[in-house]
């Protein structure tokens, strides 16, 4: 994941913003997998996209269960 972040900086410095966005996405996806792993949340490492990981974290991560009185209004299924 750190390598992806370093790649982003290099790509931005050399004028490759499209590839930099891809590396940011890769880094985010890896971080979400890490969060699922540390919370014991099951996911398909080969097929679950970033959006699926976000949904699983919001549904199952213990620290994301009670986000206050308006938390339901910000959720979509």
C-alpha positions in Angstrom: 0.0 0.0 0.0 2.8 2.4 0.8 4.3 1.7 -2.6 1.1 2.7 -4.3 1.1 6.0 -2.4 4.8 6.6 -3.4 3.8 5.8 -7.0 1.1 8.5 -6.9 3.5 11.2 -6.0 5.9 10.1 -8.7 3.1 10.0 -11.3 1.8 13.5 -10.3 5.3 14.9 -10.5 5.8 13.5 -14.0 2.3 14.5 -15.3 0.5 11.2 -15.1 -2.7 12.1 -13.2 -4.8 9.4 -14.7 -2.5 6.7 -13.5 -2.1 8.5 -10.2 -5.9 8.2 -9.6 -5.6 4.4 -10.3 -2.9 4.1 -7.7 -4.9 6.1 -5.1 -7.8 3.7 -5.8 -5.5 0.7 -5.3 -4.2 2.1 -2.1 -7.8 2.8 -0.8 -8.9 -0.7 -1.7 -6.0 -2.2 0.1 -6.7 -0.1 3.2 -10.3 -1.2 3.3 -9.2 -4.8 3.0 -6.9 -4.2 6.0 -9.7 -2.7 8.0 -12.0 -5.7 7.2 -9.2 -8.1 8.2 -8.5 -6.4 11.5 -12.2 -6.3 12.4 -12.7 -9.9 11.3 -15.1 -9.0 8.5 -15.3 -11.6 5.8 -14.9 -10.5 2.2 -13.9 -11.9 -1.2 -10.4 -10.7 -1.7 -10.5 -11.4 -5.5 -14.0 -10.1 -6.3 -15.2 -7.5 -3.7 -14.8 -4.0 -5.2 -14.1 -0.9 -3.0 -17.9 -0.1 -2.8 -18.6 -3.6 -1.4 -15.9 -3.3 1.2 -17.3 0.1 2.3 -20.8 -1.4 2.7 -19.5 -4.3 4.7 -17.5 -2.0 7.0 -20.5 0.2 7.6 -22.8 -2.7 8.3 -20.4 -4.9 10.3 -17.6 -2.8 11.9 -18.3 -2.4 15.6 -17.1 1.2 15.7 -19.4 2.2 12.9 -22.6 0.9 14.4 -23.7 3.9 16.4 -22.8 7.1 14.6 -25.4 9.3 16.2 -29.0 10.3 15.6 -28.7 11.1 11.9 -26.6 8.2 10.9 -29.5 6.5 9.1 -30.1 9.5 6.8 -26.7 9.2 5.4 -26.9 5.5 4.5 -28.0 3.9 1.3 -28.3 0.2 0.7 
